[in-house]
């Protein structure tokens, strides 16, 4: 959890940089004595990228094994569940095009974690 509650956790998963998320979790797991000998990681979707980053950037405690499922290791396309939520293909396509145009902007990458994929 990267926040005081689920809402803050969800917000931080978007606006906290991936490096800061990984560093935060690294410090948390380093403070857990039961993990001193290592741990196994499982990551779903964006969590797959984060746990892989954790394994690479945080050698202590060591990761013993890692499983990811649906991790967007080659980037993302669009907004998940956009059409179902908005009921508008056109609105979702416009948002996708705007995001695609802005994703390589360094300023955007610093404030939106998915732009760092």
C-alpha positions in Angstrom: 0.0 0.0 0.0 1.4 3.4 -1.0 -1.0 5.7 0.9 -3.0 6.1 4.0 -6.1 4.4 2.5 -7.2 2.7 -0.8 -8.1 6.0 -2.4 -4.7 7.5 -1.7 -3.1 4.3 -2.8 -4.9 4.4 -6.2 -4.1 8.1 -6.7 -0.4 7.5 -5.9 -0.2 4.6 -8.3 -0.9 7.2 -11.0 0.8 10.4 -9.9 3.8 9.1 -7.9 6.7 8.4 -10.1 7.6 4.7 -10.6 11.0 5.2 -9.0 9.4 6.8 -5.9 6.9 4.0 -5.7 9.6 1.4 -5.9 11.8 3.2 -3.4 8.9 3.5 -1.0 8.1 -0.2 -1.2 11.8 -1.1 -0.9 12.1 0.8 2.4 8.9 -0.9 3.6 10.0 -4.4 2.9 13.5 -3.8 4.3 11.8 -3.0 7.6 10.0 -6.4 7.8 12.3 -8.9 9.6 10.4 -11.9 8.2 11.5 -10.9 4.7 15.2 -10.6 5.4 16.0 -13.9 3.7 14.0 -13.0 0.6 10.5 -13.1 -0.8 8.5 -14.2 -3.8 6.7 -11.5 -5.9 3.5 -11.6 -7.9 2.4 -8.7 -10.0 -0.7 -8.1 -12.0 -0.8 -5.4 -14.7 0.9 -2.3 -13.5 2.0 -4.2 -10.4 4.0 -6.5 -12.7 6.1 -3.6 -13.8 6.5 -2.3 -10.2 7.5 -5.6 -8.7 10.0 -6.1 -11.6 11.4 -2.7 -10.9 11.6 -3.6 -7.2 13.5 -6.7 -8.0 16.0 -4.8 -10.1 16.4 -1.7 -7.9 16.1 -3.2 -4.4 18.5 -6.1 -3.9 17.9 -6.4 -0.2 15.9 -8.4 0.7 16.5 -10.6 -2.4 13.6 -11.7 -4.6 13.5 -15.5 -4.8 11.0 -15.7 -7.7 8.8 -13.4 -9.7 5.5 -14.0 -11.6 3.8 -11.2 -13.6 0.6 -11.4 -15.5 -0.6 -8.8 -18.0 2.2 -6.4 -17.2 2.4 -3.7 -19.9 6.1 -4.2 -20.6 5.8 -2.5 -24.0 3.7 0.4 -22.9 -0.1 0.9 -22.8 -2.8 1.7 -25.3 -5.7 3.8 -24.3 -7.6 4.0 -21.0 -8.8 0.7 -19.5 -12.6 0.3 -19.5 -13.0 3.8 -21.0 -15.8 2.9 -23.4 -17.7 0.9 -20.8 -17.4 3.8 -18.3 -18.1 6.7 -20.7 -20.3 5.0 -23.3 -18.4 6.9 -26.0 -15.9 5.4 -28.4 -15.2 8.9 -29.8 -14.4 10.4 -26.4 -12.1 7.4 -25.6 -10.4 7.7 -29.0 -9.8 11.4 -28.5 -8.3 10.8 -25.0 -6.1 8.0 -26.4 -4.8 10.3 -29.2 -4.1 13.1 -26.7 -2.2 10.7 -24.4 -0.3 9.2 -27.3 0.8 12.7 -28.3 1.9 13.7 -24.8 3.4 10.5 -23.5 6.9 11.4 -24.6 6.8 14.8 -22.9 9.3 14.7 -20.0 7.1 17.0 -17.9 4.2 14.6 -18.2 6.4 11.6 -17.5 7.4 13.2 -14.2 3.8 13.5 -13.0 2.0 10.5 -14.5 3.4 7.0 -13.7 1.9 5.2 -16.7 3.7 7.6 -19.0 6.9 6.1 -17.6 6.2 2.6 -19.0 
